[in-house]
Amino acid sequence: MSKLMRRPNTATVGSEIIALGYKRCSSEEQLKGYGLEVQDDELHAWEAESLQHTLLEVFSDEGVGGSLDHRPGMLRLEARAWEGEANRIVVPKVDRVGRTARAAFNWAWRMQDIGIHFIAIQERIDTSTELGWTMFQQYVFFSEMEWNRIRQRTLDGRNKKIEYGGWPAGPAPYRYRIEGKGQKGSFLVVNEDEARVIHKAVSLLIDDKKSFEEAADELNRLEMYTRSGKPWTCTNLYQRVHSETFDGYTTYRKTNRGCRKKATKLYEDGTPVHGEPVRIAVPQILTAHRNVELKAALKKRSLEKPQSAARTYSLSGHILSGCGKTYVGGGRTEHRSYYCQGQRPEVVMEDGKAVKKPGCDCTNLDAAEAEKDVWNKVAELVRDEDRLKALASRWVNTLPGDRDKYAERENSLTASIEKQKKLIEDAVPEYIKAGMEPAVAVAAAKKLQEEVDGWEKQLKEVRDWLAGYDKAQQRANAIVALARSSKRRLANLSESEKAGIFDMFRIVVLPDTHRFVKRSGAPCKVIAWHHESGTLVPPDVTEAQWGRACEVIAQFHGPRHFSMTKLDLRVALNGMLHRLRHGVEWSQLESWGNPEALRQRQGTWFRSGAWQALMEHLSTCGQGTRVYQHPAIPTLHVVGEVRTGVLALLGATEADVTELSDDGSGFHDRGGDAQQSGGCGPASDGSGIFRELAIDAEKIAKAVARRLA
């Protein structure tokens, strides 16, 4: 069994404690003085207090809230915990594990299931004991109550502030500043410097009739930069002059801002978690007349801009470029293509001046060729039900947590709750009848009910986890169903349906090179005929075959065709065949005769029909190779991921796979380990086209960067 999949040793009370440390602080806690440095001191003081304490490594999350159940440092710690060297996780306080029951319990359960327990230094808790686990539960509930109280108080304060016309939180919209920032009665007022920039931009667009790009360049020339001191771009300026603040209001809790880091938190149905969107009145920058002029100019500009027919680019955002950007679909011509977003010139600040730098030189990719190539590789996977079923099963098994353990936990909690409730309902009244003081009995019943409430909260988290796991299983079954129905549907899928499959597998396309130069000049008609007709290129013509070949040519050309030439026609024919097989230039055929004479003679034969007849005659033996087709796009490697946990490489050789691995070891076959460890880790299906890449996302990023360098 590999070291990666070895199960950790079960912790035992009284044995040496080998621990992994964890520290976390939110932005607010950092400001209040309980930062990572303080927690680090507590962890090392714990290690120093006993020779039985060993701290292997400390992991941290800075500026990360405790309500999140997936944090970068926490995930790195989990990966280290699976190596089997530690039997404890040490935290300065219980709330470092999580500020909500969901975050704390799920992490504690996952670690408990592999034999690792938690130690909280300040509360002196060790969850390897029954008493320690009980105390851990209580502190988790206290921490969640405090977290909810603070959150509700903050939310109520913001809502009350909005009611009185104040500015609740966050940066002010462009053109405004916060008056009394940090005070109870803060509100928005006009930022005169930014307002002056907007007035100038509006004048350039309306009076001077400049384009957005020209207006942005002019603002930069006048050193009238954005709020952050960066140069204006066409896109940035466009967004600023299409703002709702020109109508005298701004919306707090906008629901149309996508999935940005600071976007409004939404429920699944799209409604805001912390209240409905609210309009807040702001002072108007433009006069009513000037605002009407601006709206008319913007509308006229949009009407004058020709609208191209809607075209689907199923690989937009899926192709990585060598400059670190991504390819998107577009173009102003009828020819569909993907272009790198880094091609756009970038305006940067140098010595306090805005300087426009040229974009990257990444080559555009033919959209039809790229989509066809990627789809063929993905379709190969989708058609294979067995491989897809194995992929879906492995993905489910890589989800954090052990389903069997959670099912056992559900049964245990359910039984404990039922037993405790029966005790409250039956035993307590019996004790009162037997002479127990009613007050004592009520206090005992209250204590028992508190335990029930805690267990019920845990049971809810367990059932939520099981529901999420079952939902993942349903998604996996849907993936397999896709394979069953795809045999008849794959050929007829629309581009939008293909885009849906690319998104489902989180396809990432890695070009071999980002400076691919397509073959220039008019396409060769002979090559096109071979390709379209499927005619193979025969082997070189021997002396014995040449006589009959001359007879075929003679059916289309007279005696002068053979006599009035300095070429050895048999050698020349073999040179033409060599070019078709290997795709070389005419200039590389000097060994077979004058390259220009060879080119003209082949064109003559093709136009007369002699070439087609000659190929038919020479192909009767059934031997030959396909004509070399110059690629229209570079070689594309397709990396795919089903949600989380499974990575695949489609259409790559074993050598390509090895290059993509950060440590040079390529793909790791972990099938045996997965089976021996009860399905805890995904296994390889052994195919050369689809295998699991057993390295983390950070390594993948490095490998992709090196691949594209």
C-alpha positions as CSV (number, residue, x, y, z in Angstrom):
1,M,0.0,0.0,0.0
2,S,1.4,3.4,-0.9
3,K,2.3,5.9,1.8
4,L,-0.4,8.3,0.5
5,M,-3.2,5.8,1.2
6,R,-1.9,4.3,4.5
7,R,-4.5,4.8,7.2
8,P,-3.3,6.8,10.2
9,N,-2.7,5.0,13.5
10,T,-5.6,5.1,15.9
11,A,-4.9,7.5,18.8
12,T,-4.7,6.0,22.3
13,V,-4.9,7.9,25.6
14,G,-1.6,8.1,27.3
15,S,0.6,7.4,24.3
16,E,2.9,9.9,22.7
17,I,1.0,12.7,21.0
18,I,2.2,13.4,17.5
19,A,0.3,16.4,16.2
20,L,-0.4,18.7,13.3
21,G,-1.1,22.2,14.3
22,Y,-3.8,24.5,12.9
23,K,-4.3,28.2,13.3
24,R,-6.9,30.4,11.7
25,C,-8.0,34.0,12.0
26,S,-10.6,36.1,10.2
27,S,-9.8,39.7,9.2
28,E,-11.7,41.0,12.1
29,E,-9.9,38.8,14.6
30,Q,-6.6,39.9,13.1
31,L,-7.5,43.5,13.9
32,K,-8.5,42.7,17.4
33,G,-5.1,41.2,18.2
34,Y,-5.8,37.5,18.0
35,G,-3.7,37.0,14.9
36,L,-1.7,34.1,13.6
37,E,1.4,35.1,15.5
38,V,-0.4,34.8,18.9
39,Q,-1.9,31.4,18.0
40,D,1.5,30.2,16.8
41,D,3.0,31.1,20.2
42,E,0.2,29.0,21.9
43,L,0.9,26.0,19.7
44,H,4.6,26.0,20.3
45,A,4.1,26.5,24.0
46,W,1.9,23.4,24.1
47,E,4.6,21.4,22.4
48,A,7.2,22.6,24.9
49,E,5.1,21.7,28.0
50,S,5.7,18.0,27.6
51,L,8.3,15.6,26.1
52,Q,5.3,13.5,24.9
53,H,4.2,16.4,22.6
54,T,5.5,16.5,19.0
55,L,4.3,19.1,16.6
56,L,5.1,17.9,13.1
57,E,3.9,20.9,11.1
58,V,1.6,23.9,11.5
59,F,-1.0,24.9,8.9
60,S,-2.8,28.2,8.7
61,D,-5.7,30.1,7.1
62,E,-5.4,33.9,7.3
63,G,-8.4,36.1,6.6
64,V,-10.7,33.0,6.4
65,G,-14.0,32.8,8.3
66,G,-14.8,29.9,10.5
67,S,-18.1,29.2,8.9
68,L,-16.4,27.8,5.8
69,D,-16.1,24.0,5.8
70,H,-13.4,24.0,3.0
71,R,-10.4,26.2,3.6
72,P,-7.0,26.0,1.8
73,G,-4.9,25.4,5.0
74,M,-7.4,23.0,6.4
75,L,-7.4,21.0,3.1
76,R,-3.6,20.8,3.1
77,L,-3.7,19.6,6.7
78,E,-6.1,16.9,5.8
79,A,-3.8,15.7,3.0
80,R,-0.9,15.5,5.5
81,A,-3.1,13.7,8.0
82,W,-3.7,10.9,5.5
83,E,0.0,10.2,5.5
84,G,-0.5,8.5,8.8
85,E,2.2,10.1,10.9
86,A,0.0,12.1,13.3
87,N,-2.7,11.1,15.8
88,R,-3.9,14.6,16.9
89,I,-4.7,17.9,15.4
90,V,-3.9,20.8,17.9
91,V,-5.8,24.1,17.8
92,P,-5.4,27.1,20.1
93,K,-9.3,27.3,20.6
94,V,-12.2,25.1,19.6
95,D,-13.6,27.9,17.4
96,R,-10.5,27.6,15.2
97,V,-11.9,24.3,14.0
98,G,-15.1,26.1,13.0
99,R,-17.6,28.7,14.1
100,T,-20.6,26.7,13.0
101,A,-21.7,23.2,13.8
102,R,-21.5,22.1,10.2
103,A,-17.9,23.3,9.7
104,A,-16.6,22.0,13.0
105,F,-18.4,18.6,13.2
106,N,-17.8,17.5,9.6
107,W,-14.1,18.2,9.9
108,A,-13.9,16.5,13.3
109,W,-15.9,13.5,12.0
110,R,-13.7,13.1,8.9
111,M,-10.6,13.1,11.0
112,Q,-12.2,10.8,13.7
113,D,-13.0,8.3,11.0
114,I,-9.3,7.9,10.2
115,G,-8.2,7.8,13.8
116,I,-7.2,11.4,14.4
117,H,-8.6,13.5,17.2
118,F,-8.6,17.2,18.2
119,I,-6.9,18.9,21.1
120,A,-8.0,22.5,22.0
121,I,-5.4,24.2,24.1
122,Q,-7.4,26.9,25.9
123,E,-10.3,24.7,26.8
124,R,-8.0,21.7,27.6
125,I,-10.0,19.4,25.5
126,D,-8.9,16.1,23.9
127,T,-11.7,14.5,21.8
128,S,-10.1,11.1,22.0
129,T,-11.9,10.7,25.4
130,E,-15.7,10.6,25.8
131,L,-15.6,13.6,28.2
132,G,-13.4,15.5,25.7
133,W,-15.8,14.9,22.9
134,T,-18.8,16.0,25.0
135,M,-17.0,19.2,25.9
136,F,-16.0,19.8,22.3
137,Q,-19.7,19.5,21.3
138,Q,-20.7,22.1,23.9
139,Y,-18.1,24.6,22.9
140,V,-19.0,24.2,19.2
141,F,-22.6,25.1,20.0
142,F,-21.5,28.0,22.1
143,S,-19.3,29.2,19.3
144,E,-22.1,29.0,16.8
145,M,-24.5,30.9,19.1
146,E,-22.0,33.7,19.4
147,W,-21.3,33.7,15.7
148,N,-25.0,33.9,14.9
149,R,-25.5,36.7,17.5
150,I,-22.7,38.8,16.0
151,R,-23.9,38.2,12.4
152,Q,-27.5,39.2,13.2
153,R,-26.4,42.3,15.1
154,T,-24.3,43.4,12.2
155,L,-27.1,42.7,9.7
156,D,-29.7,44.6,11.8
157,G,-27.4,47.5,12.1
158,R,-26.9,47.7,8.3
159,N,-30.6,47.4,7.6
160,K,-31.3,50.2,10.1
161,K,-28.7,52.4,8.5
162,I,-30.2,51.8,5.1
163,E,-33.6,52.9,6.4
164,Y,-32.2,56.2,7.4
165,G,-30.4,56.8,4.1
166,G,-27.0,55.9,5.3
167,W,-24.3,54.0,3.5
168,P,-24.3,50.4,5.1
169,A,-20.9,48.9,4.1
170,G,-18.3,48.4,1.4
171,P,-16.6,50.9,-1.0
172,A,-18.5,53.8,-2.4
173,P,-19.6,53.7,-6.0
174,Y,-17.4,55.6,-8.5
175,R,-17.9,59.4,-8.3
176,Y,-18.8,59.3,-4.6
177,R,-17.0,59.1,-1.3
178,I,-18.2,58.1,2.2
179,E,-18.7,61.1,4.5
180,G,-18.1,60.1,8.2
181,K,-16.6,56.8,7.3
182,G,-16.4,54.5,10.3
183,Q,-19.0,56.5,12.1
184,K,-22.6,55.6,12.8
185,G,-24.1,58.2,10.5
186,S,-21.9,57.8,7.4
187,F,-23.5,58.6,4.0
188,L,-22.4,59.2,0.4
189,V,-21.4,62.6,-1.0
190,V,-20.0,63.6,-4.4
191,N,-16.2,63.0,-4.9
192,E,-15.3,66.2,-6.8
193,D,-12.1,64.7,-8.4
194,E,-13.9,61.7,-9.8
195,A,-16.9,63.8,-10.8
196,R,-14.5,66.0,-12.9
197,V,-13.2,62.9,-14.7
198,I,-16.8,61.7,-15.5
199,H,-17.7,65.2,-16.8
200,K,-14.7,65.1,-19.1
201,A,-15.5,61.5,-20.3
202,V,-19.1,62.5,-21.0
203,S,-17.9,65.5,-23.0
204,L,-15.5,63.4,-25.1
205,L,-18.3,60.9,-25.9
206,I,-21.1,63.4,-26.6
207,D,-19.5,66.6,-27.8
208,D,-16.3,65.2,-29.5
209,K,-18.1,62.0,-30.6
210,K,-15.1,59.9,-29.6
211,S,-15.2,56.1,-29.2
212,F,-14.8,54.6,-25.8
213,E,-11.2,53.6,-26.7
214,E,-10.4,57.1,-27.9
215,A,-12.0,58.6,-24.8
216,A,-10.0,56.3,-22.5
217,D,-6.8,57.2,-24.3
218,E,-7.5,60.9,-24.0
219,L,-8.3,60.7,-20.2
220,N,-5.0,58.8,-19.8
221,R,-3.1,61.5,-21.8
222,L,-4.6,64.1,-19.5
223,E,-3.5,62.0,-16.4
224,M,-7.1,61.7,-15.3
225,Y,-6.8,58.1,-14.0
226,T,-9.2,55.7,-12.3
227,R,-9.7,55.7,-8.5
228,S,-6.9,53.2,-8.0
229,G,-4.5,55.3,-10.1
230,K,-4.6,52.9,-13.0
231,P,-5.1,53.9,-16.6
232,W,-8.6,53.8,-18.1
233,T,-9.5,51.0,-20.4
234,C,-12.4,50.9,-23.0
235,T,-14.3,48.3,-20.8
236,N,-13.8,50.2,-17.6
237,L,-15.0,53.5,-19.0
238,Y,-18.0,51.8,-20.7
239,Q,-19.1,50.4,-17.3
240,R,-18.7,53.8,-15.6
241,V,-21.0,55.7,-18.0
242,H,-23.6,53.0,-18.0
243,S,-24.1,53.3,-14.2
244,E,-27.5,53.6,-12.5
245,T,-26.1,56.4,-10.3
246,F,-26.8,58.8,-13.2
247,D,-30.5,58.3,-12.4
248,G,-29.9,59.2,-8.8
249,Y,-29.7,55.9,-7.0
250,T,-27.4,52.8,-6.4
251,T,-28.5,49.3,-5.5
252,Y,-27.2,47.6,-2.4
253,R,-27.2,43.8,-2.5
254,K,-27.2,43.5,-6.3
255,T,-28.1,40.0,-7.5
256,N,-26.6,40.2,-11.0
257,R,-22.9,40.3,-10.2
258,G,-22.1,36.7,-10.9
259,C,-19.9,34.7,-8.6
260,R,-17.3,37.3,-7.7
261,K,-15.6,37.0,-4.4
262,K,-17.5,39.9,-2.8
263,A,-20.8,39.3,-4.7
264,T,-24.1,39.2,-2.8
265,K,-24.6,35.8,-1.2
266,L,-27.6,34.1,-2.8
267,Y,-29.8,31.2,-2.0
268,E,-30.2,28.5,-4.7
269,D,-33.3,30.2,-6.0
270,G,-31.3,33.4,-6.6
271,T,-32.8,35.5,-3.7
272,P,-30.3,37.3,-1.4
273,V,-29.5,35.6,1.9
274,H,-29.3,38.8,4.0
275,G,-32.3,40.7,2.6
276,E,-33.8,42.0,-0.6
277,P,-31.9,44.5,-2.8
278,V,-32.4,48.1,-1.7
279,R,-32.1,51.3,-3.7
280,I,-30.2,54.1,-1.9
281,A,-30.5,57.6,-3.2
282,V,-27.3,59.4,-4.2
283,P,-26.6,63.0,-5.3
284,Q,-26.8,63.3,-9.1
285,I,-23.6,64.2,-11.0
286,L,-25.2,65.3,-14.3
287,T,-28.0,67.7,-14.9
288,A,-31.2,66.1,-16.2
289,H,-30.7,67.6,-19.7
290,R,-27.1,66.3,-19.8
291,N,-28.2,62.8,-18.6
292,V,-30.8,62.7,-21.4
293,E,-28.1,63.6,-23.9
294,L,-25.8,60.9,-22.6
295,K,-28.5,58.2,-22.8
296,A,-29.3,59.2,-26.4
297,A,-25.7,59.1,-27.4
298,L,-25.2,55.7,-25.9
299,K,-28.3,54.4,-27.5
300,K,-27.4,55.8,-30.9
301,R,-23.9,54.3,-30.6
302,S,-25.4,50.8,-29.9
303,L,-27.8,51.1,-32.8
304,E,-25.0,52.1,-35.2
305,K,-22.9,49.1,-34.2
306,P,-23.7,46.2,-36.5
307,Q,-25.0,43.2,-34.6
308,S,-23.5,39.9,-35.7
309,A,-25.5,36.8,-35.7
310,A,-25.3,34.9,-32.5
311,R,-22.7,32.2,-32.6
312,T,-21.9,29.5,-30.1
313,Y,-18.3,29.0,-29.0
314,S,-18.4,25.9,-26.8
315,L,-14.8,26.1,-25.8
316,S,-14.7,29.7,-24.7
317,G,-12.8,29.9,-21.4
318,H,-11.7,26.3,-21.6
319,I,-8.5,26.9,-23.6
320,L,-5.4,28.0,-21.7
321,S,-2.8,30.2,-23.5
322,G,0.9,30.5,-23.0
323,C,0.7,34.0,-21.6
324,G,-1.5,32.9,-18.7
325,K,-4.8,34.1,-20.2
326,T,-7.6,32.1,-21.8
327,Y,-9.0,31.8,-25.3
328,V,-12.5,33.1,-26.0
329,G,-14.6,32.8,-29.2
330,G,-15.3,35.7,-31.4
331,G,-14.1,37.7,-34.4
332,R,-15.5,40.2,-36.8
333,T,-15.3,38.0,-39.8
334,E,-17.5,35.1,-40.9
335,H,-14.7,32.8,-40.0
336,R,-15.2,31.5,-36.5
337,S,-12.0,31.4,-34.3
338,Y,-10.7,31.5,-30.8
339,Y,-8.4,34.3,-29.8
340,C,-6.3,34.8,-26.6
341,Q,-7.6,37.5,-24.3
342,G,-4.0,38.6,-23.8
343,Q,-3.8,39.9,-27.4
344,R,-5.6,43.1,-26.4
345,P,-3.1,46.0,-25.7
346,E,-2.7,46.7,-22.0
347,V,-2.4,50.2,-20.5
348,V,0.0,50.2,-17.6
349,M,1.6,52.9,-15.4
350,E,5.3,53.6,-15.8
351,D,7.0,56.5,-14.0
352,G,3.6,58.0,-13.3
353,K,2.5,57.9,-17.0
354,A,0.0,55.6,-18.8
355,V,1.8,53.5,-21.4
356,K,0.0,51.3,-23.8
357,K,1.8,47.9,-24.2
358,P,1.1,45.5,-27.1
359,G,-0.7,42.3,-26.4
360,C,0.7,38.8,-26.6
361,D,1.4,37.0,-29.9
362,C,-0.7,33.9,-29.2
363,T,-2.0,32.5,-32.5
364,N,-5.7,32.4,-33.1
365,L,-7.2,28.9,-33.3
366,D,-9.7,27.8,-36.0
367,A,-12.9,27.3,-34.0
368,A,-14.3,24.5,-36.2
369,E,-11.1,22.5,-36.1
370,A,-10.5,23.0,-32.3
371,E,-14.1,22.1,-31.4
372,K,-14.0,19.0,-33.7
373,D,-10.7,17.8,-32.2
374,V,-11.7,18.3,-28.6
375,W,-15.2,16.9,-29.1
376,N,-13.7,13.7,-30.7
377,K,-11.6,13.1,-27.6
378,V,-14.4,13.8,-25.2
379,A,-16.9,11.8,-27.2
380,E,-14.6,8.8,-27.0
381,L,-14.8,8.9,-23.2
382,V,-18.6,9.6,-23.2
383,R,-19.2,6.6,-25.5
384,D,-17.5,4.1,-23.3
385,E,-20.0,3.3,-20.6
386,D,-17.6,1.1,-18.6
387,R,-14.9,3.8,-18.4
388,L,-17.4,6.5,-17.6
389,K,-19.0,4.3,-14.9
390,A,-15.6,3.7,-13.3
391,L,-14.9,7.5,-13.5
392,A,-18.2,8.4,-11.9
393,S,-17.8,5.8,-9.1
394,R,-14.2,7.0,-8.4
395,W,-15.4,10.6,-8.2
396,V,-18.1,9.7,-5.6
397,N,-15.5,7.8,-3.6
398,T,-13.2,10.8,-3.5
399,L,-15.7,13.0,-1.8
400,P,-14.6,14.0,1.7
401,G,-15.9,11.6,4.4
402,D,-16.8,8.0,4.6
403,R,-20.5,7.2,3.8
404,D,-20.5,4.0,5.9
405,K,-19.2,5.8,8.9
406,Y,-21.8,8.6,8.5
407,A,-24.5,6.0,8.2
408,E,-23.3,4.3,11.4
409,R,-23.3,7.8,13.1
410,E,-26.8,8.4,12.0
411,N,-28.1,5.2,13.5
412,S,-26.2,5.8,16.7
413,L,-27.5,9.3,17.1
414,T,-31.0,8.3,16.3
415,A,-30.9,5.5,18.8
416,S,-29.5,7.8,21.5
417,I,-32.1,10.4,20.9
418,E,-35.0,7.9,21.1
419,K,-33.6,6.4,24.3
420,Q,-33.0,9.8,25.9
421,K,-36.5,11.0,25.0
422,K,-38.1,7.9,26.4
423,L,-36.1,8.4,29.6
424,I,-37.4,12.0,29.9
425,E,-41.0,10.9,29.2
426,D,-41.1,7.8,31.4
427,A,-38.3,7.6,33.9
428,V,-38.4,11.2,35.3
429,P,-42.1,11.1,36.2
430,E,-41.4,7.8,37.9
431,Y,-38.7,9.3,40.0
432,I,-41.0,12.1,41.1
433,K,-43.6,9.5,42.1
434,A,-40.9,7.8,44.1
435,G,-40.3,10.9,46.1
436,M,-37.7,12.9,44.2
437,E,-38.0,16.7,44.6
438,P,-39.9,18.1,41.6
439,A,-37.3,20.9,41.1
440,V,-34.5,18.3,41.0
441,A,-36.4,16.2,38.5
442,V,-37.1,19.2,36.3
443,A,-33.4,20.3,36.4
444,A,-32.4,16.7,35.5
445,A,-35.0,16.6,32.6
446,K,-33.7,19.9,31.4
447,K,-30.1,18.6,31.4
448,L,-31.2,15.5,29.5
449,Q,-33.1,17.6,27.0
450,E,-30.1,19.8,26.4
451,E,-28.2,16.6,25.4
452,V,-31.0,15.7,23.1
453,D,-31.0,19.1,21.4
454,G,-27.2,18.7,20.8
455,W,-27.6,15.3,19.4
456,E,-30.4,16.5,17.1
457,K,-28.2,19.2,15.8
458,Q,-25.5,16.7,15.0
459,L,-28.0,14.4,13.4
460,K,-29.1,17.2,11.1
461,E,-25.5,17.7,10.0
462,V,-25.1,14.0,9.4
463,R,-28.2,13.7,7.4
464,D,-27.3,16.8,5.4
465,W,-24.0,15.2,4.5
466,L,-25.7,12.0,3.5
467,A,-28.2,13.9,1.4
468,G,-25.3,15.7,-0.3
469,Y,-23.5,12.3,-0.9
470,D,-26.7,10.8,-2.4
471,K,-27.1,13.8,-4.6
472,A,-23.5,13.3,-5.9
473,Q,-24.4,9.7,-6.5
474,Q,-27.4,10.7,-8.5
475,R,-25.2,13.0,-10.6
476,A,-22.8,10.2,-11.1
477,N,-25.6,8.0,-12.3
478,A,-26.7,10.8,-14.7
479,I,-23.2,10.8,-16.2
480,V,-23.4,7.0,-16.8
481,A,-26.9,7.5,-18.3
482,L,-25.3,10.0,-20.7
483,A,-23.1,7.3,-22.1
484,R,-26.0,4.9,-22.6
485,S,-28.0,7.5,-24.6
486,S,-25.0,9.0,-26.3
487,K,-24.4,6.3,-28.9
488,R,-27.3,7.5,-31.0
489,R,-27.2,11.2,-29.9
490,L,-23.5,12.2,-29.9
491,A,-23.4,12.8,-33.7
492,N,-26.5,15.1,-33.5
493,L,-25.7,17.3,-30.5
494,S,-25.8,21.0,-31.0
495,E,-22.9,23.3,-30.1
496,S,-24.8,24.5,-27.0
497,E,-25.3,20.9,-25.9
498,K,-21.6,20.1,-26.4
499,A,-20.8,23.2,-24.4
500,G,-22.9,21.8,-21.6
501,I,-20.8,18.6,-21.6
502,F,-17.6,20.5,-21.7
503,D,-18.7,22.5,-18.6
504,M,-19.9,19.3,-16.8
505,F,-16.4,17.7,-17.2
506,R,-14.7,21.1,-16.6
507,I,-12.7,20.6,-19.8
508,V,-9.3,22.4,-19.9
509,V,-7.5,22.5,-23.3
510,L,-3.7,22.7,-23.4
511,P,-2.2,23.6,-26.8
512,D,1.3,22.1,-27.4
513,T,2.4,25.6,-28.5
514,H,0.8,29.0,-28.4
515,R,2.8,30.3,-31.4
516,F,1.3,28.0,-34.0
517,V,1.8,29.3,-37.6
518,K,-0.6,27.9,-40.1
519,R,0.6,26.9,-43.6
520,S,0.4,29.9,-45.9
521,G,-0.6,30.1,-49.5
522,A,-3.4,28.5,-51.5
523,P,-4.4,24.9,-50.5
524,C,-2.9,22.2,-52.8
525,K,-5.7,20.7,-55.0
526,V,-3.9,17.4,-55.2
527,I,-3.7,17.1,-51.4
528,A,-7.3,18.2,-51.1
529,W,-8.4,15.5,-53.6
530,H,-6.5,12.7,-51.8
531,H,-8.0,13.8,-48.5
532,E,-11.6,14.2,-49.7
533,S,-11.6,11.0,-51.8
534,G,-9.7,8.9,-49.2
535,T,-7.2,7.8,-51.9
536,L,-4.0,6.4,-50.4
537,V,-0.6,7.5,-51.5
538,P,1.1,4.4,-53.1
539,P,4.7,3.3,-52.4
540,D,7.5,4.5,-54.7
541,V,7.2,3.3,-58.3
542,T,9.8,0.6,-59.2
543,E,11.5,0.1,-62.6
544,A,9.2,-2.9,-63.2
545,Q,6.1,-0.8,-62.5
546,W,7.1,2.2,-64.5
547,G,6.3,0.8,-68.0
548,R,2.7,0.2,-67.1
549,A,2.5,3.6,-65.4
550,C,3.7,5.3,-68.6
551,E,0.9,3.6,-70.5
552,V,-1.6,5.1,-68.0
553,I,-0.2,8.6,-68.5
554,A,-0.1,8.1,-72.3
555,Q,-3.9,7.8,-72.3
556,F,-4.0,11.6,-71.4
557,H,-0.8,13.0,-73.0
558,G,1.0,12.5,-76.3
559,P,4.6,11.5,-77.0
560,R,5.9,15.1,-76.7
561,H,4.9,15.0,-73.0
562,F,7.6,12.3,-72.4
563,S,10.3,13.6,-74.8
564,M,10.3,17.4,-74.2
565,T,11.4,17.3,-70.5
566,K,14.7,17.2,-68.6
567,L,13.0,15.3,-65.8
568,D,13.4,11.7,-65.0
569,L,9.6,11.2,-64.8
570,R,9.8,8.0,-62.6
571,V,12.1,9.8,-60.1
572,A,9.9,12.9,-60.4
573,L,6.8,10.8,-59.6
574,N,8.4,9.3,-56.6
575,G,9.3,12.8,-55.4
576,M,5.7,13.9,-55.7
577,L,4.6,10.8,-53.7
578,H,7.2,11.6,-51.1
579,R,5.8,15.1,-50.7
580,L,2.3,13.8,-50.3
581,R,3.3,11.3,-47.7
582,H,5.5,13.6,-45.6
583,G,4.0,17.1,-46.2
584,V,7.4,18.7,-47.2
585,E,7.7,21.8,-49.3
586,W,8.4,21.7,-53.0
587,S,11.8,23.3,-52.4
588,Q,12.8,20.3,-50.4
589,L,12.6,17.9,-53.4
590,E,15.8,18.9,-55.2
591,S,17.0,15.3,-54.9
592,W,14.1,14.2,-57.2
593,G,14.6,17.0,-59.8
594,N,13.9,20.7,-60.3
595,P,11.3,21.5,-57.6
596,E,9.4,24.0,-59.8
597,A,9.4,21.5,-62.8
598,L,8.0,18.8,-60.4
599,R,5.2,21.1,-59.2
600,Q,4.2,22.1,-62.7
601,R,4.2,18.5,-64.0
602,Q,2.0,17.3,-61.1
603,G,-0.4,20.1,-61.8
604,T,-0.5,19.2,-65.5
605,W,-1.3,15.5,-64.7
606,F,-4.0,16.5,-62.2
607,R,-5.8,18.8,-64.5
608,S,-5.8,16.3,-67.3
609,G,-7.0,13.4,-65.1
610,A,-3.8,11.5,-65.5
611,W,-2.9,11.8,-61.8
612,Q,-6.2,10.3,-60.7
613,A,-5.9,7.4,-63.1
614,L,-2.3,6.8,-62.1
615,M,-3.3,6.7,-58.4
616,E,-6.1,4.2,-59.2
617,H,-3.6,2.0,-61.1
618,L,-0.9,2.1,-58.4
619,S,-3.4,1.5,-55.6
620,T,-4.6,-1.8,-56.9
621,C,-2.2,-3.7,-54.7
622,G,-4.0,-2.2,-51.6
623,Q,-0.8,-0.7,-50.2
624,G,-0.3,3.0,-49.4
625,T,-0.5,5.6,-46.7
626,R,-2.9,8.5,-46.0
627,V,-1.9,11.8,-47.4
628,Y,-0.2,14.1,-44.9
629,Q,-2.7,16.8,-43.8
630,H,-1.1,20.0,-42.5
631,P,-2.7,20.8,-39.2
632,A,-4.9,23.8,-38.9
633,I,-4.4,23.9,-35.2
634,P,-1.6,22.8,-32.8
635,T,-1.9,19.5,-31.0
636,L,-4.5,19.9,-28.2
637,H,-4.3,18.0,-24.9
638,V,-7.6,17.8,-23.1
639,V,-7.6,17.7,-19.3
640,G,-11.0,17.0,-17.8
641,E,-12.4,17.0,-14.3
642,V,-15.8,15.8,-13.0
643,R,-16.6,18.3,-10.4
644,T,-13.9,17.4,-7.9
645,G,-11.4,14.7,-7.3
646,V,-11.0,13.2,-10.8
647,L,-8.6,14.4,-13.4
648,A,-8.2,13.0,-16.9
649,L,-6.0,13.5,-19.9
650,L,-7.6,12.7,-23.2
651,G,-5.8,12.1,-26.4
652,A,-2.2,12.1,-25.0
653,T,0.6,9.6,-25.3
654,E,2.3,8.1,-22.3
655,A,5.2,10.5,-22.9
656,D,2.9,13.5,-22.8
657,V,1.4,12.2,-19.6
658,T,4.8,12.0,-18.0
659,E,5.7,15.5,-19.0
660,L,2.5,16.8,-17.4
661,S,3.4,15.3,-14.0
662,D,5.3,17.8,-11.7
663,D,7.6,15.1,-10.3
664,G,8.2,13.3,-13.6
665,S,6.5,10.2,-12.5
666,G,3.4,10.7,-14.6
667,F,0.1,9.1,-13.7
668,H,0.0,6.9,-10.7
669,D,-2.0,3.7,-10.7
670,R,-3.6,3.6,-7.3
671,G,-6.1,0.8,-8.0
672,G,-4.7,-1.7,-5.5
673,D,-4.5,0.8,-2.7
674,A,-8.0,2.0,-3.3
675,Q,-9.4,-1.5,-3.1
676,Q,-7.5,-2.4,0.1
677,S,-8.5,0.8,1.8
678,G,-12.2,0.4,1.3
679,G,-12.5,2.7,-1.7
680,C,-11.0,5.7,0.0
681,G,-9.0,6.6,-3.0
682,P,-9.7,6.6,-6.8
683,A,-8.3,3.9,-9.0
684,S,-6.9,4.0,-12.5
685,D,-8.7,2.3,-15.2
686,G,-5.4,1.4,-16.9
687,S,-6.2,3.0,-20.3
688,G,-3.7,5.1,-22.1
689,I,-6.3,7.7,-23.0
690,F,-8.0,8.2,-19.6
691,R,-6.2,7.9,-16.3
692,E,-6.4,9.7,-13.0
693,L,-3.7,12.3,-12.3
694,A,-2.8,11.7,-8.7
695,I,-1.4,15.1,-8.0
696,D,-3.1,18.1,-6.5
697,A,-4.4,21.3,-8.2
698,E,-1.3,23.3,-7.3
699,K,1.0,20.8,-9.1
700,I,-1.4,20.7,-12.1
701,A,-1.1,24.5,-12.3
702,K,2.7,24.3,-12.3
703,A,2.7,21.5,-14.8
704,V,0.3,23.4,-17.1
705,A,2.5,26.5,-16.9
706,R,5.6,24.5,-17.8
707,R,3.8,22.7,-20.6
708,L,2.8,26.0,-22.1
709,A,6.2,27.8,-21.6
